[in-house]
């Protein structure tokens, strides 16, 4: 009992010491780690800010645009060479006044014209081997609007005043050719040739072959026919020579002359017969056999 009273009395006695103060904060290694992370964050912010300023300077960012790309009232203005890795959609593409516009590609350049349903109507493909154009009609015109060349499914029209073919082998027409005039260049030869088939020239109002400053030759391997169904065949020249006509049989009687007459057989064959006081064609009818 006395011991319990002593304990209680000791516990109820006021303490002579002051109140204890507990320190609140981060101390030791925790404080050092916090300062390290704050310093690392400041370094990252400075590096990020420096990289941003460097990118702005390299890409040439300005109020008007970026690099060679400028934003104007009429659209975008691009200076220098440009490379597009994805499709480019634009209403109009033009170069600066006085400068040319170039399109370069490692493979090909394709231009497509689409309708409202994104269906290709016209297509132009320029590749390493050929230039291809797909469309309903192809036309080439002058600045004044005159048609020079036109092509569609039905016909090909050449609207120039003169069509020149500079190939060494000339021009090959597998089908017919319709033209009002076929003429060679000055001081050049004009040859109409069909190596394996026939050559036909037809015109409802006549065919005229004219050589103003030279000769005209018609050569064939078998037969050369001049046929007029309703009219006549006229040979109008100061001299007409038939050097290879056959000669009729010669009779040694009388004086031999160098003058002949042209005889015509019933089958239309011509031959020469030595002229006499009268006609000698009847004497030499053996040539007609």
Legacy VTK file of the C-alpha trace (Angstrom):
# vtk DataFile Version 3.0
C-alpha trace
ASCII
DATASET POLYDATA
POINTS 289 float
0.000 0.000 0.000
2.676 2.610 0.834
4.468 1.632 -2.397
1.335 2.260 -4.554
0.802 5.671 -2.864
4.366 6.601 -3.656
4.022 5.693 -7.252
0.834 7.675 -7.614
2.338 10.658 -5.906
5.321 10.533 -8.216
3.185 10.423 -11.263
1.091 13.408 -10.127
4.019 15.606 -9.364
4.615 18.333 -11.891
7.712 17.871 -14.002
10.404 20.415 -13.554
11.599 20.040 -17.196
10.182 22.153 -20.134
7.895 20.785 -22.931
9.578 18.666 -25.622
9.871 20.179 -29.188
9.543 17.767 -32.151
11.312 18.938 -35.382
9.193 18.610 -38.605
11.038 18.322 -42.073
13.274 16.196 -44.287
16.733 15.635 -43.086
19.662 13.535 -43.972
19.797 11.547 -47.219
16.177 12.344 -48.044
17.017 16.043 -48.201
20.008 15.420 -50.437
17.942 13.264 -52.815
15.275 15.996 -53.051
17.871 18.646 -53.929
19.367 16.308 -56.522
16.006 15.726 -58.258
15.230 19.470 -58.237
18.627 20.173 -59.800
18.118 17.416 -62.392
14.693 18.841 -63.270
16.168 22.317 -63.751
18.886 20.885 -66.004
16.280 19.064 -68.107
14.210 22.246 -68.413
17.248 24.223 -69.548
18.246 21.515 -72.072
14.688 21.319 -73.385
14.524 25.102 -73.732
17.861 25.159 -75.540
16.767 22.399 -77.934
13.519 24.246 -78.654
15.413 27.460 -79.437
17.853 25.496 -81.639
15.009 23.822 -83.562
13.290 27.169 -84.091
16.541 28.620 -85.390
17.395 25.675 -87.672
13.876 25.342 -89.111
13.742 29.109 -89.507
10.427 29.547 -87.773
9.033 33.049 -88.182
5.693 34.746 -87.922
5.182 34.328 -91.689
5.981 30.624 -91.851
8.625 27.947 -91.492
11.847 27.694 -93.499
11.175 28.130 -97.214
7.453 27.863 -96.593
5.670 31.187 -96.251
2.035 31.814 -95.443
0.583 34.585 -97.580
-2.881 35.956 -98.250
-3.194 33.898 -101.457
-1.969 30.624 -99.928
1.366 28.969 -99.290
4.594 30.132 -100.932
7.410 27.605 -101.128
10.907 28.628 -102.194
13.715 26.301 -103.263
13.607 22.527 -103.754
10.911 20.568 -101.956
10.261 16.891 -101.404
6.786 15.446 -100.807
6.628 11.958 -99.333
2.840 11.779 -99.372
0.195 12.862 -101.935
-0.135 16.606 -102.481
-3.604 18.108 -102.877
-3.783 21.641 -104.184
-6.092 23.770 -106.297
-3.274 25.515 -108.154
0.509 25.118 -108.334
2.584 27.822 -110.007
6.161 29.030 -109.983
7.460 32.491 -109.290
7.170 34.976 -112.159
10.006 34.459 -114.614
11.072 31.069 -113.207
10.381 27.563 -114.435
8.466 24.895 -112.517
10.170 21.488 -112.300
8.790 18.133 -111.157
11.427 15.506 -110.336
10.927 11.898 -109.305
13.117 8.822 -109.031
10.451 6.648 -110.691
7.576 8.518 -112.312
5.283 11.524 -112.026
1.547 10.824 -112.190
-1.162 13.450 -112.583
-4.760 12.310 -112.010
-7.991 14.203 -112.681
-10.823 12.893 -110.506
-14.550 13.461 -110.438
-16.841 13.873 -107.428
-16.809 10.117 -106.834
-12.952 10.077 -106.823
-12.951 8.188 -110.126
-10.029 8.812 -112.447
-11.150 10.659 -115.583
-7.791 11.686 -117.056
-4.347 10.409 -116.159
-0.855 11.450 -117.235
2.094 9.214 -116.347
5.681 10.175 -117.115
7.961 7.238 -116.406
11.569 6.249 -117.165
10.537 4.384 -120.341
7.504 6.184 -121.720
5.005 9.007 -121.328
1.448 7.702 -121.126
-1.786 9.687 -121.266
-5.226 8.214 -120.582
-8.382 10.098 -121.452
-11.280 10.355 -123.856
-9.502 12.842 -126.121
-6.023 14.299 -126.531
-5.487 17.717 -128.120
-2.506 19.960 -128.833
-3.231 23.607 -129.670
-1.238 26.750 -130.358
-1.294 29.864 -128.200
-3.971 31.343 -130.437
-6.161 28.250 -130.022
-5.546 26.627 -133.416
-5.722 22.837 -133.344
-2.405 21.140 -134.168
-3.079 17.548 -133.140
-6.102 15.663 -131.903
-6.684 11.992 -131.141
-9.678 10.009 -129.885
-11.267 6.609 -130.426
-12.565 7.514 -133.888
-9.782 9.465 -135.603
-6.455 11.238 -135.363
-6.386 14.782 -136.758
-3.266 16.740 -137.691
-4.197 20.388 -138.022
-0.785 21.778 -139.018
-0.287 23.133 -142.511
2.514 20.645 -143.179
3.334 17.213 -141.739
6.999 16.276 -142.006
8.329 12.765 -141.442
12.094 12.717 -140.858
12.599 8.964 -140.463
15.151 7.273 -142.703
12.664 4.534 -143.632
9.820 6.965 -144.315
6.293 6.364 -143.098
4.386 3.080 -143.023
0.591 3.111 -143.330
-0.922 -0.351 -142.733
-4.338 0.934 -143.840
-5.470 3.603 -146.270
-4.256 7.211 -146.315
-6.523 10.118 -147.214
-4.827 13.424 -148.037
-5.232 16.214 -150.606
-1.507 16.546 -151.291
1.638 14.407 -150.952
4.797 16.408 -151.568
8.483 15.983 -150.816
10.799 18.685 -149.513
12.563 20.887 -152.075
15.392 19.049 -153.873
14.295 15.771 -152.265
12.826 12.660 -153.854
9.326 11.384 -153.219
8.803 7.633 -153.320
5.501 5.808 -152.968
6.282 2.135 -152.457
4.471 -1.031 -151.432
7.129 -3.770 -150.992
4.815 -6.794 -150.742
1.332 -5.582 -151.743
-0.306 -3.300 -154.269
-0.366 0.496 -154.257
-3.698 2.077 -155.149
-4.352 5.798 -155.646
-7.994 6.801 -155.955
-9.809 10.127 -156.178
-13.332 10.920 -157.377
-12.152 13.984 -159.349
-8.817 12.754 -160.616
-5.255 11.957 -159.553
-2.510 14.356 -160.608
1.171 13.427 -160.521
3.435 16.368 -161.237
7.232 16.716 -161.216
7.963 20.398 -161.850
11.768 20.306 -161.823
12.715 16.687 -162.453
11.792 13.277 -163.760
8.967 10.978 -162.808
9.490 7.234 -162.843
7.030 4.371 -162.490
8.727 0.967 -162.215
7.151 -2.458 -161.731
8.254 -6.097 -161.993
5.456 -7.525 -164.158
2.828 -5.234 -165.675
2.105 -1.508 -165.632
-1.474 -0.679 -166.532
-2.961 2.679 -167.465
-6.718 2.244 -167.558
-9.445 4.796 -168.115
-12.992 3.463 -167.922
-14.941 6.399 -169.311
-12.311 8.845 -170.559
-8.997 8.814 -172.350
-5.311 8.429 -171.593
-3.317 11.390 -172.875
0.466 11.514 -173.237
1.252 15.187 -173.751
4.977 15.744 -174.352
7.339 17.064 -176.988
8.983 13.631 -177.213
7.553 10.201 -176.447
10.010 7.316 -176.522
9.222 3.611 -176.488
12.711 2.142 -176.880
11.937 -1.510 -176.099
9.010 -2.180 -178.406
9.364 -5.394 -180.404
10.169 -5.168 -184.105
8.183 -6.857 -186.772
9.744 -9.210 -189.330
12.027 -7.428 -191.754
11.854 -8.002 -195.520
15.155 -7.329 -197.256
13.456 -6.159 -200.420
13.835 -2.488 -201.085
15.955 0.059 -199.343
16.306 -0.422 -195.578
15.055 2.658 -193.758
15.459 3.872 -190.161
11.888 5.049 -189.946
9.267 2.849 -188.311
5.600 2.997 -187.729
3.789 1.895 -184.566
1.316 -0.889 -185.027
-1.351 -2.088 -182.634
-2.520 -5.667 -182.422
-6.063 -6.697 -181.673
-5.056 -7.598 -178.116
-3.644 -4.072 -177.620
0.016 -4.949 -178.028
2.287 -2.402 -179.732
5.148 -3.211 -182.051
7.331 -1.457 -184.595
7.248 -2.096 -188.275
9.626 -0.730 -190.861
7.882 2.030 -192.744
7.295 1.737 -196.423
5.356 3.462 -199.112
2.264 1.986 -197.522
1.384 0.492 -194.147
3.489 -2.533 -193.288
1.574 -3.530 -190.138
-0.426 -6.233 -191.930
2.754 -7.875 -193.165
4.164 -8.210 -189.654
1.151 -9.616 -187.830
3.246 -12.514 -186.541
4.268 -10.332 -183.591
0.697 -10.324 -182.324
0.647 -14.108 -181.858
LINES 1 290
289 0 1 2 3 4 5 6 7 8 9 10 11 12 13 14 15 16 17 18 19 20 21 22 23 24 25 26 27 28 29 30 31 32 33 34 35 36 37 38 39 40 41 42 43 44 45 46 47 48 49 50 51 52 53 54 55 56 57 58 59 60 61 62 63 64 65 66 67 68 69 70 71 72 73 74 75 76 77 78 79 80 81 82 83 84 85 86 87 88 89 90 91 92 93 94 95 96 97 98 99 100 101 102 103 104 105 106 107 108 109 110 111 112 113 114 115 116 117 118 119 120 121 122 123 124 125 126 127 128 129 130 131 132 133 134 135 136 137 138 139 140 141 142 143 144 145 146 147 148 149 150 151 152 153 154 155 156 157 158 159 160 161 162 163 164 165 166 167 168 169 170 171 172 173 174 175 176 177 178 179 180 181 182 183 184 185 186 187 188 189 190 191 192 193 194 195 196 197 198 199 200 201 202 203 204 205 206 207 208 209 210 211 212 213 214 215 216 217 218 219 220 221 222 223 224 225 226 227 228 229 230 231 232 233 234 235 236 237 238 239 240 241 242 243 244 245 246 247 248 249 250 251 252 253 254 255 256 257 258 259 260 261 262 263 264 265 266 267 268 269 270 271 272 273 274 275 276 277 278 279 280 281 282 283 284 285 286 287 288
